[in-house]
Amino acid sequence: MIYDCDGDWGHPCVLSDFSNGGAKLSGVTVSAIPDDFMLRLARGLKPRRCHVMWRSAEELGVRFIDRDTDEPLEARARTRQPVGVV
């Protein structure tokens, strides 16, 4: 399910090409989806904040955004120091 960031509305969608960094979504009216939204992958899991990276007539590609920093998860991983490095 796709939700706006305020939780005011929700739309079912089809999730494909899922990875830690993002996903491809279809089954929605692409033009009706805002650039930033929440995606609930399954019941019991916390929703993921998403940012639209691309749109076609029938699909959108999103990256997952860290809720605390609004920084992509893959960018946070690149900036982490190895264990033992000061």
PDB file of N, CA, C and O in Angstrom:
ATOM      1  N   MET A   1       0.847  -1.187   0.000  1.00  0.00           N
ATOM      2  CA  MET A   1       0.000   0.000   0.000  1.00  0.00           C
ATOM      3  C   MET A   1       0.889   1.246   0.000  1.00  0.00           C
ATOM      4  O   MET A   1       1.907   1.309   0.689  1.00  0.00           O
ATOM      5  N   ILE A   2       0.479   2.211  -0.777  1.00  0.00           N
ATOM      6  CA  ILE A   2       1.122   3.522  -0.818  1.00  0.00           C
ATOM      7  C   ILE A   2       0.272   4.475   0.019  1.00  0.00           C
ATOM      8  O   ILE A   2      -0.947   4.532  -0.144  1.00  0.00           O
ATOM      9  N   TYR A   3       0.915   5.220   0.911  1.00  0.00           N
ATOM     10  CA  TYR A   3       0.232   6.228   1.733  1.00  0.00           C
ATOM     11  C   TYR A   3       0.932   7.562   1.563  1.00  0.00           C
ATOM     12  O   TYR A   3       2.145   7.611   1.360  1.00  0.00           O
ATOM     13  N   ASP A   4       0.167   8.652   1.646  1.00  0.00           N
ATOM     14  CA  ASP A   4       0.852   9.935   1.678  1.00  0.00           C
ATOM     15  C   ASP A   4       1.572  10.059   3.015  1.00  0.00           C
ATOM     16  O   ASP A   4       1.286   9.300   3.941  1.00  0.00           O
ATOM     17  N   CYS A   5       2.483  10.987   3.127  1.00  0.00           N
ATOM     18  CA  CYS A   5       3.320  11.089   4.327  1.00  0.00           C
ATOM     19  C   CYS A   5       2.525  11.424   5.580  1.00  0.00           C
ATOM     20  O   CYS A   5       2.996  11.188   6.692  1.00  0.00           O
ATOM     21  N   ASP A   6       1.314  11.976   5.412  1.00  0.00           N
ATOM     22  CA  ASP A   6       0.460  12.287   6.558  1.00  0.00           C
ATOM     23  C   ASP A   6      -0.499  11.155   6.886  1.00  0.00           C
ATOM     24  O   ASP A   6      -1.202  11.217   7.894  1.00  0.00           O
ATOM     25  N   GLY A   7      -0.540  10.118   6.048  1.00  0.00           N
ATOM     26  CA  GLY A   7      -1.436   8.994   6.282  1.00  0.00           C
ATOM     27  C   GLY A   7      -2.891   9.289   5.948  1.00  0.00           C
ATOM     28  O   GLY A   7      -3.792   8.591   6.415  1.00  0.00           O
ATOM     29  N   ASP A   8      -3.127  10.334   5.134  1.00  0.00           N
ATOM     30  CA  ASP A   8      -4.500  10.729   4.814  1.00  0.00           C
ATOM     31  C   ASP A   8      -5.175   9.832   3.778  1.00  0.00           C
ATOM     32  O   ASP A   8      -6.401   9.728   3.786  1.00  0.00           O
ATOM     33  N   TRP A   9      -4.436   9.188   2.898  1.00  0.00           N
ATOM     34  CA  TRP A   9      -5.019   8.330   1.879  1.00  0.00           C
ATOM     35  C   TRP A   9      -4.098   7.152   1.608  1.00  0.00           C
ATOM     36  O   TRP A   9      -2.916   7.186   1.951  1.00  0.00           O
ATOM     37  N   GLY A  10      -4.636   6.123   0.998  1.00  0.00           N
ATOM     38  CA  GLY A  10      -3.849   4.946   0.668  1.00  0.00           C
ATOM     39  C   GLY A  10      -4.285   4.346  -0.659  1.00  0.00           C
ATOM     40  O   GLY A  10      -5.463   4.396  -1.011  1.00  0.00           O
ATOM     41  N   HIS A  11      -3.338   3.781  -1.395  1.00  0.00           N
ATOM     42  CA  HIS A  11      -3.597   3.130  -2.679  1.00  0.00           C
ATOM     43  C   HIS A  11      -2.878   1.788  -2.697  1.00  0.00           C
ATOM     44  O   HIS A  11      -1.704   1.714  -2.334  1.00  0.00           O
ATOM     45  N   PRO A  12      -3.560   0.733  -3.112  1.00  0.00           N
ATOM     46  CA  PRO A  12      -2.848  -0.531  -3.310  1.00  0.00           C
ATOM     47  C   PRO A  12      -1.928  -0.407  -4.521  1.00  0.00           C
ATOM     48  O   PRO A  12      -2.186   0.392  -5.422  1.00  0.00           O
ATOM     49  N   CYS A  13      -0.868  -1.188  -4.540  1.00  0.00           N
ATOM     50  CA  CYS A  13       0.074  -1.164  -5.658  1.00  0.00           C
ATOM     51  C   CYS A  13       0.702  -2.543  -5.814  1.00  0.00           C
ATOM     52  O   CYS A  13       0.544  -3.415  -4.960  1.00  0.00           O
ATOM     53  N   VAL A  14       1.410  -2.719  -6.910  1.00  0.00           N
ATOM     54  CA  VAL A  14       2.159  -3.945  -7.166  1.00  0.00           C
ATOM     55  C   VAL A  14       3.637  -3.612  -7.026  1.00  0.00           C
ATOM     56  O   VAL A  14       4.142  -2.704  -7.686  1.00  0.00           O
ATOM     57  N   LEU A  15       4.321  -4.345  -6.171  1.00  0.00           N
ATOM     58  CA  LEU A  15       5.731  -4.125  -5.881  1.00  0.00           C
ATOM     59  C   LEU A  15       6.559  -5.139  -6.659  1.00  0.00           C
ATOM     60  O   LEU A  15       6.271  -6.336  -6.630  1.00  0.00           O
ATOM     61  N   SER A  16       7.597  -4.656  -7.361  1.00  0.00           N
ATOM     62  CA  SER A  16       8.514  -5.558  -8.055  1.00  0.00           C
ATOM     63  C   SER A  16       9.914  -4.970  -8.009  1.00  0.00           C
ATOM     64  O   SER A  16      10.102  -3.817  -7.622  1.00  0.00           O
ATOM     65  N   ASP A  17      10.889  -5.765  -8.403  1.00  0.00           N
ATOM     66  CA  ASP A  17      12.295  -5.339  -8.399  1.00  0.00           C
ATOM     67  C   ASP A  17      12.677  -4.692  -7.071  1.00  0.00           C
ATOM     68  O   ASP A  17      13.300  -3.631  -7.046  1.00  0.00           O
ATOM     69  N   PHE A  18      12.304  -5.328  -5.982  1.00  0.00           N
ATOM     70  CA  PHE A  18      12.552  -4.831  -4.628  1.00  0.00           C
ATOM     71  C   PHE A  18      14.000  -5.081  -4.226  1.00  0.00           C
ATOM     72  O   PHE A  18      14.533  -6.163  -4.471  1.00  0.00           O
ATOM     73  N   SER A  19      14.646  -4.080  -3.604  1.00  0.00           N
ATOM     74  CA  SER A  19      15.988  -4.234  -3.047  1.00  0.00           C
ATOM     75  C   SER A  19      16.065  -3.413  -1.770  1.00  0.00           C
ATOM     76  O   SER A  19      15.087  -2.770  -1.389  1.00  0.00           O
ATOM     77  N   ASN A  20      17.213  -3.427  -1.106  1.00  0.00           N
ATOM     78  CA  ASN A  20      17.388  -2.602   0.095  1.00  0.00           C
ATOM     79  C   ASN A  20      17.316  -1.120  -0.224  1.00  0.00           C
ATOM     80  O   ASN A  20      16.958  -0.321   0.641  1.00  0.00           O
ATOM     81  N   GLY A  21      17.654  -0.737  -1.460  1.00  0.00           N
ATOM     82  CA  GLY A  21      17.701   0.672  -1.820  1.00  0.00           C
ATOM     83  C   GLY A  21      16.433   1.233  -2.416  1.00  0.00           C
ATOM     84  O   GLY A  21      16.240   2.448  -2.414  1.00  0.00           O
ATOM     85  N   GLY A  22      15.545   0.364  -2.937  1.00  0.00           N
ATOM     86  CA  GLY A  22      14.343   0.882  -3.568  1.00  0.00           C
ATOM     87  C   GLY A  22      13.522  -0.212  -4.208  1.00  0.00           C
ATOM     88  O   GLY A  22      13.698  -1.397  -3.926  1.00  0.00           O
ATOM     89  N   ALA A  23      12.605   0.218  -5.091  1.00  0.00           N
ATOM     90  CA  ALA A  23      11.697  -0.740  -5.724  1.00  0.00           C
ATOM     91  C   ALA A  23      11.062  -0.114  -6.952  1.00  0.00           C
ATOM     92  O   ALA A  23      11.131   1.094  -7.177  1.00  0.00           O
ATOM     93  N   LYS A  24      10.440  -0.986  -7.740  1.00  0.00           N
ATOM     94  CA  LYS A  24       9.612  -0.550  -8.860  1.00  0.00           C
ATOM     95  C   LYS A  24       8.164  -0.844  -8.494  1.00  0.00           C
ATOM     96  O   LYS A  24       7.852  -1.939  -8.025  1.00  0.00           O
ATOM     97  N   LEU A  25       7.274   0.130  -8.706  1.00  0.00           N
ATOM     98  CA  LEU A  25       5.865   0.004  -8.354  1.00  0.00           C
ATOM     99  C   LEU A  25       5.002   0.177  -9.595  1.00  0.00           C
ATOM    100  O   LEU A  25       5.311   0.985 -10.471  1.00  0.00           O
ATOM    101  N   SER A  26       3.922  -0.584  -9.663  1.00  0.00           N
ATOM    102  CA  SER A  26       2.961  -0.447 -10.753  1.00  0.00           C
ATOM    103  C   SER A  26       1.564  -0.669 -10.183  1.00  0.00           C
ATOM    104  O   SER A  26       1.397  -0.859  -8.978  1.00  0.00           O
ATOM    105  N   GLY A  27       0.569  -0.644 -11.057  1.00  0.00           N
ATOM    106  CA  GLY A  27      -0.805  -0.860 -10.604  1.00  0.00           C
ATOM    107  C   GLY A  27      -1.443   0.365  -9.984  1.00  0.00           C
ATOM    108  O   GLY A  27      -2.450   0.254  -9.285  1.00  0.00           O
ATOM    109  N   VAL A  28      -0.867   1.540 -10.232  1.00  0.00           N
ATOM    110  CA  VAL A  28      -1.403   2.795  -9.708  1.00  0.00           C
ATOM    111  C   VAL A  28      -1.487   3.813 -10.837  1.00  0.00           C
ATOM    112  O   VAL A  28      -0.866   3.638 -11.886  1.00  0.00           O
ATOM    113  N   THR A  29      -2.247   4.867 -10.623  1.00  0.00           N
ATOM    114  CA  THR A  29      -2.231   6.002 -11.545  1.00  0.00           C
ATOM    115  C   THR A  29      -0.984   6.810 -11.211  1.00  0.00           C
ATOM    116  O   THR A  29      -0.950   7.560 -10.236  1.00  0.00           O
ATOM    117  N   VAL A  30       0.024   6.641 -12.032  1.00  0.00           N
ATOM    118  CA  VAL A  30       1.351   7.195 -11.735  1.00  0.00           C
ATOM    119  C   VAL A  30       1.300   8.697 -11.474  1.00  0.00           C
ATOM    120  O   VAL A  30       1.979   9.186 -10.571  1.00  0.00           O
ATOM    121  N   SER A  31       0.517   9.424 -12.237  1.00  0.00           N
ATOM    122  CA  SER A  31       0.462  10.883 -12.077  1.00  0.00           C
ATOM    123  C   SER A  31      -0.189  11.303 -10.760  1.00  0.00           C
ATOM    124  O   SER A  31      -0.029  12.450 -10.341  1.00  0.00           O
ATOM    125  N   ALA A  32      -0.917  10.406 -10.099  1.00  0.00           N
ATOM    126  CA  ALA A  32      -1.591  10.734  -8.838  1.00  0.00           C
ATOM    127  C   ALA A  32      -0.696  10.514  -7.615  1.00  0.00           C
ATOM    128  O   ALA A  32      -1.074  10.884  -6.503  1.00  0.00           O
ATOM    129  N   ILE A  33       0.467   9.926  -7.802  1.00  0.00           N
ATOM    130  CA  ILE A  33       1.355   9.611  -6.682  1.00  0.00           C
ATOM    131  C   ILE A  33       2.331  10.770  -6.473  1.00  0.00           C
ATOM    132  O   ILE A  33       3.002  11.179  -7.421  1.00  0.00           O
ATOM    133  N   PRO A  34       2.425  11.304  -5.257  1.00  0.00           N
ATOM    134  CA  PRO A  34       3.356  12.410  -4.991  1.00  0.00           C
ATOM    135  C   PRO A  34       4.809  11.941  -5.049  1.00  0.00           C
ATOM    136  O   PRO A  34       5.081  10.741  -5.040  1.00  0.00           O
ATOM    137  N   ASP A  35       5.732  12.888  -5.108  1.00  0.00           N
ATOM    138  CA  ASP A  35       7.153  12.561  -5.175  1.00  0.00           C
ATOM    139  C   ASP A  35       7.653  11.856  -3.911  1.00  0.00           C
ATOM    140  O   ASP A  35       8.581  11.051  -3.983  1.00  0.00           O
ATOM    141  N   ASP A  36       7.057  12.145  -2.773  1.00  0.00           N
ATOM    142  CA  ASP A  36       7.440  11.514  -1.508  1.00  0.00           C
ATOM    143  C   ASP A  36       6.201  10.880  -0.881  1.00  0.00           C
ATOM    144  O   ASP A  36       5.141  11.502  -0.823  1.00  0.00           O
ATOM    145  N   PHE A  37       6.339   9.652  -0.417  1.00  0.00           N
ATOM    146  CA  PHE A  37       5.222   8.934   0.174  1.00  0.00           C
ATOM    147  C   PHE A  37       5.748   7.809   1.044  1.00  0.00           C
ATOM    148  O   PHE A  37       6.952   7.554   1.093  1.00  0.00           O
ATOM    149  N   MET A  38       4.829   7.137   1.733  1.00  0.00           N
ATOM    150  CA  MET A  38       5.159   5.990   2.574  1.00  0.00           C
ATOM    151  C   MET A  38       4.680   4.721   1.878  1.00  0.00           C
ATOM    152  O   MET A  38       3.622   4.719   1.249  1.00  0.00           O
ATOM    153  N   LEU A  39       5.455   3.642   1.987  1.00  0.00           N
ATOM    154  CA  LEU A  39       5.113   2.365   1.387  1.00  0.00           C
ATOM    155  C   LEU A  39       5.087   1.305   2.478  1.00  0.00           C
ATOM    156  O   LEU A  39       6.093   1.074   3.148  1.00  0.00           O
ATOM    157  N   ARG A  40       3.937   0.658   2.657  1.00  0.00           N
ATOM    158  CA  ARG A  40       3.838  -0.441   3.620  1.00  0.00           C
ATOM    159  C   ARG A  40       4.007  -1.730   2.843  1.00  0.00           C
ATOM    160  O   ARG A  40       3.183  -2.059   1.991  1.00  0.00           O
ATOM    161  N   LEU A  41       5.085  -2.468   3.137  1.00  0.00           N
ATOM    162  CA  LEU A  41       5.411  -3.686   2.411  1.00  0.00           C
ATOM    163  C   LEU A  41       4.585  -4.875   2.870  1.00  0.00           C
ATOM    164  O   LEU A  41       4.195  -5.707   2.050  1.00  0.00           O
ATOM    165  N   ALA A  42       4.312  -4.969   4.159  1.00  0.00           N
ATOM    166  CA  ALA A  42       3.533  -6.081   4.710  1.00  0.00           C
ATOM    167  C   ALA A  42       3.031  -5.685   6.092  1.00  0.00           C
ATOM    168  O   ALA A  42       3.596  -4.810   6.748  1.00  0.00           O
ATOM    169  N   ARG A  43       1.969  -6.338   6.517  1.00  0.00           N
ATOM    170  CA  ARG A  43       1.468  -6.078   7.873  1.00  0.00           C
ATOM    171  C   ARG A  43       2.546  -6.444   8.879  1.00  0.00           C
ATOM    172  O   ARG A  43       3.260  -7.433   8.718  1.00  0.00           O
ATOM    173  N   GLY A  44       2.650  -5.630   9.918  1.00  0.00           N
ATOM    174  CA  GLY A  44       3.622  -5.888  10.964  1.00  0.00           C
ATOM    175  C   GLY A  44       4.977  -5.241  10.705  1.00  0.00           C
ATOM    176  O   GLY A  44       5.781  -5.117  11.629  1.00  0.00           O
ATOM    177  N   LEU A  45       5.249  -4.825   9.469  1.00  0.00           N
ATOM    178  CA  LEU A  45       6.500  -4.133   9.165  1.00  0.00           C
ATOM    179  C   LEU A  45       6.256  -2.637   9.158  1.00  0.00           C
ATOM    180  O   LEU A  45       5.185  -2.171   8.770  1.00  0.00           O
ATOM    181  N   LYS A  46       7.260  -1.889   9.592  1.00  0.00           N
ATOM    182  CA  LYS A  46       7.138  -0.436   9.554  1.00  0.00           C
ATOM    183  C   LYS A  46       7.130   0.031   8.105  1.00  0.00           C
ATOM    184  O   LYS A  46       7.829  -0.536   7.265  1.00  0.00           O
ATOM    185  N   PRO A  47       6.337   1.070   7.806  1.00  0.00           N
ATOM    186  CA  PRO A  47       6.341   1.616   6.444  1.00  0.00           C
ATOM    187  C   PRO A  47       7.709   2.197   6.099  1.00  0.00           C
ATOM    188  O   PRO A  47       8.445   2.643   6.979  1.00  0.00           O
ATOM    189  N   ARG A  48       8.036   2.185   4.824  1.00  0.00           N
ATOM    190  CA  ARG A  48       9.282   2.773   4.334  1.00  0.00           C
ATOM    191  C   ARG A  48       8.960   4.090   3.655  1.00  0.00           C
ATOM    192  O   ARG A  48       8.004   4.176   2.883  1.00  0.00           O
ATOM    193  N   ARG A  49       9.746   5.112   3.935  1.00  0.00           N
ATOM    194  CA  ARG A  49       9.575   6.385   3.249  1.00  0.00           C
ATOM    195  C   ARG A  49      10.243   6.281   1.884  1.00  0.00           C
ATOM    196  O   ARG A  49      11.356   5.767   1.773  1.00  0.00           O
ATOM    197  N   CYS A  50       9.575   6.761   0.857  1.00  0.00           N
ATOM    198  CA  CYS A  50      10.058   6.627  -0.519  1.00  0.00           C
ATOM    199  C   CYS A  50      10.128   7.987  -1.202  1.00  0.00           C
ATOM    200  O   CYS A  50       9.385   8.912  -0.874  1.00  0.00           O
ATOM    201  N   HIS A  51      11.043   8.078  -2.163  1.00  0.00           N
ATOM    202  CA  HIS A  51      11.139   9.234  -3.049  1.00  0.00           C
ATOM    203  C   HIS A  51      11.143   8.711  -4.480  1.00  0.00           C
ATOM    204  O   HIS A  51      11.904   7.802  -4.812  1.00  0.00           O
ATOM    205  N   VAL A  52      10.287   9.289  -5.329  1.00  0.00           N
ATOM    206  CA  VAL A  52      10.195   8.854  -6.720  1.00  0.00           C
ATOM    207  C   VAL A  52      11.434   9.318  -7.476  1.00  0.00           C
ATOM    208  O   VAL A  52      11.761  10.505  -7.491  1.00  0.00           O
ATOM    209  N   MET A  53      12.124   8.355  -8.110  1.00  0.00           N
ATOM    210  CA  MET A  53      13.318   8.650  -8.904  1.00  0.00           C
ATOM    211  C   MET A  53      12.990   8.747 -10.395  1.00  0.00           C
ATOM    212  O   MET A  53      13.628   9.509 -11.122  1.00  0.00           O
ATOM    213  N   TRP A  54      12.004   7.984 -10.849  1.00  0.00           N
ATOM    214  CA  TRP A  54      11.574   8.036 -12.245  1.00  0.00           C
ATOM    215  C   TRP A  54      10.129   7.593 -12.357  1.00  0.00           C
ATOM    216  O   TRP A  54       9.604   6.889 -11.495  1.00  0.00           O
ATOM    217  N   ARG A  55       9.493   8.027 -13.451  1.00  0.00           N
ATOM    218  CA  ARG A  55       8.105   7.672 -13.742  1.00  0.00           C
ATOM    219  C   ARG A  55       8.008   7.325 -15.222  1.00  0.00           C
ATOM    220  O   ARG A  55       8.632   7.972 -16.063  1.00  0.00           O
ATOM    221  N   SER A  56       7.231   6.312 -15.529  1.00  0.00           N
ATOM    222  CA  SER A  56       6.820   6.029 -16.897  1.00  0.00           C
ATOM    223  C   SER A  56       5.296   6.090 -16.917  1.00  0.00           C
ATOM    224  O   SER A  56       4.683   6.479 -15.923  1.00  0.00           O
ATOM    225  N   ALA A  57       4.684   5.716 -18.020  1.00  0.00           N
ATOM    226  CA  ALA A  57       3.229   5.783 -18.113  1.00  0.00           C
ATOM    227  C   ALA A  57       2.542   4.851 -17.123  1.00  0.00           C
ATOM    228  O   ALA A  57       1.427   5.133 -16.684  1.00  0.00           O
ATOM    229  N   GLU A  58       3.196   3.734 -16.760  1.00  0.00           N
ATOM    230  CA  GLU A  58       2.541   2.716 -15.932  1.00  0.00           C
ATOM    231  C   GLU A  58       3.314   2.302 -14.684  1.00  0.00           C
ATOM    232  O   GLU A  58       2.806   1.514 -13.886  1.00  0.00           O
ATOM    233  N   GLU A  59       4.531   2.814 -14.496  1.00  0.00           N
ATOM    234  CA  GLU A  59       5.364   2.387 -13.363  1.00  0.00           C
ATOM    235  C   GLU A  59       6.107   3.571 -12.774  1.00  0.00           C
ATOM    236  O   GLU A  59       6.256   4.616 -13.408  1.00  0.00           O
ATOM    237  N   LEU A  60       6.575   3.383 -11.535  1.00  0.00           N
ATOM    238  CA  LEU A  60       7.493   4.344 -10.936  1.00  0.00           C
ATOM    239  C   LEU A  60       8.607   3.618 -10.223  1.00  0.00           C
ATOM    240  O   LEU A  60       8.425   2.529  -9.678  1.00  0.00           O
ATOM    241  N   GLY A  61       9.763   4.247 -10.241  1.00  0.00           N
ATOM    242  CA  GLY A  61      10.909   3.726  -9.507  1.00  0.00           C
ATOM    243  C   GLY A  61      11.149   4.599  -8.302  1.00  0.00           C
ATOM    244  O   GLY A  61      11.177   5.825  -8.413  1.00  0.00           O
ATOM    245  N   VAL A  62      11.323   3.976  -7.144  1.00  0.00           N
ATOM    246  CA  VAL A  62      11.507   4.742  -5.906  1.00  0.00           C
ATOM    247  C   VAL A  62      12.774   4.303  -5.193  1.00  0.00           C
ATOM    248  O   VAL A  62      13.219   3.163  -5.327  1.00  0.00           O
ATOM    249  N   ARG A  63      13.339   5.216  -4.444  1.00  0.00           N
ATOM    250  CA  ARG A  63      14.420   4.863  -3.527  1.00  0.00           C
ATOM    251  C   ARG A  63      13.867   5.001  -2.123  1.00  0.00           C
ATOM    252  O   ARG A  63      13.010   5.844  -1.856  1.00  0.00           O
ATOM    253  N   PHE A  64      14.366   4.166  -1.232  1.00  0.00           N
ATOM    254  CA  PHE A  64      13.961   4.239   0.166  1.00  0.00           C
ATOM    255  C   PHE A  64      14.804   5.294   0.857  1.00  0.00           C
ATOM    256  O   PHE A  64      16.015   5.374   0.649  1.00  0.00           O
ATOM    257  N   ILE A  65      14.159   6.097   1.676  1.00  0.00           N
ATOM    258  CA  ILE A  65      14.804   7.203   2.384  1.00  0.00           C
ATOM    259  C   ILE A  65      14.809   6.883   3.874  1.00  0.00           C
ATOM    260  O   ILE A  65      13.809   6.419   4.422  1.00  0.00           O
ATOM    261  N   ASP A  66      15.934   7.133   4.521  1.00  0.00           N
ATOM    262  CA  ASP A  66      16.031   6.947   5.970  1.00  0.00           C
ATOM    263  C   ASP A  66      15.120   7.949   6.653  1.00  0.00           C
ATOM    264  O   ASP A  66      15.191   9.145   6.371  1.00  0.00           O
ATOM    265  N   ARG A  67      14.268   7.475   7.544  1.00  0.00           N
ATOM    266  CA  ARG A  67      13.299   8.352   8.214  1.00  0.00           C
ATOM    267  C   ARG A  67      13.953   9.403   9.103  1.00  0.00           C
ATOM    268  O   ARG A  67      13.386  10.479   9.292  1.00  0.00           O
ATOM    269  N   ASP A  68      15.137   9.116   9.655  1.00  0.00           N
ATOM    270  CA  ASP A  68      15.752  10.058  10.587  1.00  0.00           C
ATOM    271  C   ASP A  68      16.504  11.178   9.885  1.00  0.00           C
ATOM    272  O   ASP A  68      16.526  12.307  10.376  1.00  0.00           O
ATOM    273  N   THR A  69      17.120  10.886   8.747  1.00  0.00           N
ATOM    274  CA  THR A  69      17.991  11.870   8.129  1.00  0.00           C
ATOM    275  C   THR A  69      17.551  12.301   6.747  1.00  0.00           C
ATOM    276  O   THR A  69      18.136  13.230   6.189  1.00  0.00           O
ATOM    277  N   ASP A  70      16.525  11.653   6.160  1.00  0.00           N
ATOM    278  CA  ASP A  70      16.105  11.907   4.781  1.00  0.00           C
ATOM    279  C   ASP A  70      17.238  11.646   3.801  1.00  0.00           C
ATOM    280  O   ASP A  70      17.225  12.168   2.686  1.00  0.00           O
ATOM    281  N   GLU A  71      18.202  10.857   4.196  1.00  0.00           N
ATOM    282  CA  GLU A  71      19.322  10.501   3.345  1.00  0.00           C
ATOM    283  C   GLU A  71      19.103   9.078   2.847  1.00  0.00           C
ATOM    284  O   GLU A  71      18.676   8.218   3.617  1.00  0.00           O
ATOM    285  N   PRO A  72      19.387   8.813   1.574  1.00  0.00           N
ATOM    286  CA  PRO A  72      19.209   7.447   1.090  1.00  0.00           C
ATOM    287  C   PRO A  72      19.997   6.456   1.933  1.00  0.00           C
ATOM    288  O   PRO A  72      21.105   6.753   2.379  1.00  0.00           O
ATOM    289  N   LEU A  73      19.427   5.287   2.149  1.00  0.00           N
ATOM    290  CA  LEU A  73      20.094   4.279   2.970  1.00  0.00           C
ATOM    291  C   LEU A  73      21.455   3.904   2.415  1.00  0.00           C
ATOM    292  O   LEU A  73      22.393   3.699   3.185  1.00  0.00           O
ATOM    293  N   GLU A  74      21.588   3.807   1.077  1.00  0.00           N
ATOM    294  CA  GLU A  74      22.877   3.427   0.512  1.00  0.00           C
ATOM    295  C   GLU A  74      23.940   4.500   0.747  1.00  0.00           C
ATOM    296  O   GLU A  74      25.120   4.173   0.867  1.00  0.00           O
ATOM    297  N   ALA A  75      23.546   5.773   0.816  1.00  0.00           N
ATOM    298  CA  ALA A  75      24.496   6.839   1.104  1.00  0.00           C
ATOM    299  C   ALA A  75      24.977   6.754   2.545  1.00  0.00           C
ATOM    300  O   ALA A  75      26.153   6.991   2.821  1.00  0.00           O
ATOM    301  N   ARG A  76      24.079   6.418   3.467  1.00  0.00           N
ATOM    302  CA  ARG A  76      24.476   6.262   4.865  1.00  0.00           C
ATOM    303  C   ARG A  76      25.478   5.127   4.999  1.00  0.00           C
ATOM    304  O   ARG A  76      26.441   5.237   5.757  1.00  0.00           O
ATOM    305  N   ALA A  77      25.261   4.041   4.272  1.00  0.00           N
ATOM    306  CA  ALA A  77      26.163   2.899   4.350  1.00  0.00           C
ATOM    307  C   ALA A  77      27.557   3.277   3.867  1.00  0.00           C
ATOM    308  O   ALA A  77      28.551   2.808   4.423  1.00  0.00           O
ATOM    309  N   ARG A  78      27.645   4.127   2.830  1.00  0.00           N
ATOM    310  CA  ARG A  78      28.958   4.530   2.302  1.00  0.00           C
ATOM    311  C   ARG A  78      29.724   5.401   3.282  1.00  0.00           C
ATOM    312  O   ARG A  78      30.954   5.416   3.244  1.00  0.00           O
ATOM    313  N   THR A  79      29.027   6.139   4.175  1.00  0.00           N
ATOM    314  CA  THR A  79      29.708   7.055   5.073  1.00  0.00           C
ATOM    315  C   THR A  79      30.078   6.419   6.418  1.00  0.00           C
ATOM    316  O   THR A  79      30.744   7.052   7.236  1.00  0.00           O
ATOM    317  N   ARG A  80      29.660   5.198   6.648  1.00  0.00           N
ATOM    318  CA  ARG A  80      29.984   4.536   7.911  1.00  0.00           C
ATOM    319  C   ARG A  80      31.452   4.139   7.942  1.00  0.00           C
ATOM    320  O   ARG A  80      32.024   3.726   6.933  1.00  0.00           O
ATOM    321  N   GLN A  81      32.046   4.272   9.117  1.00  0.00           N
ATOM    322  CA  GLN A  81      33.442   3.901   9.313  1.00  0.00           C
ATOM    323  C   GLN A  81      33.522   2.419   9.652  1.00  0.00           C
ATOM    324  O   GLN A  81      32.655   1.903  10.356  1.00  0.00           O
ATOM    325  N   PRO A  82      34.556   1.719   9.159  1.00  0.00           N
ATOM    326  CA  PRO A  82      34.742   0.329   9.579  1.00  0.00           C
ATOM    327  C   PRO A  82      34.972   0.243  11.095  1.00  0.00           C
ATOM    328  O   PRO A  82      35.447   1.196  11.711  1.00  0.00           O
ATOM    329  N   VAL A  83      34.639  -0.879  11.671  1.00  0.00           N
ATOM    330  CA  VAL A  83      34.821  -1.085  13.102  1.00  0.00           C
ATOM    331  C   VAL A  83      36.297  -0.936  13.443  1.00  0.00           C
ATOM    332  O   VAL A  83      37.152  -1.494  12.755  1.00  0.00           O
ATOM    333  N   GLY A  84      36.601  -0.190  14.496  1.00  0.00           N
ATOM    334  CA  GLY A  84      37.980  -0.019  14.948  1.00  0.00           C
ATOM    335  C   GLY A  84      38.683   1.194  14.350  1.00  0.00           C
ATOM    336  O   GLY A  84      39.793   1.517  14.775  1.00  0.00           O
ATOM    337  N   VAL A  85      38.077   1.878  13.381  1.00  0.00           N
ATOM    338  CA  VAL A  85      38.685   3.067  12.779  1.00  0.00           C
ATOM    339  C   VAL A  85      38.175   4.281  13.515  1.00  0.00           C
ATOM    340  O   VAL A  85      36.971   4.420  13.731  1.00  0.00           O
ATOM    341  N   VAL A  86      39.085   5.170  13.905  1.00  0.00           N
ATOM    342  CA  VAL A  86      38.710   6.377  14.640  1.00  0.00           C
ATOM    343  C   VAL A  86      38.925   7.577  13.777  1.00  0.00           C
ATOM    344  O   VAL A  86      38.670   8.702  14.209  1.00  0.00           O
TER     345      VAL A  86
END
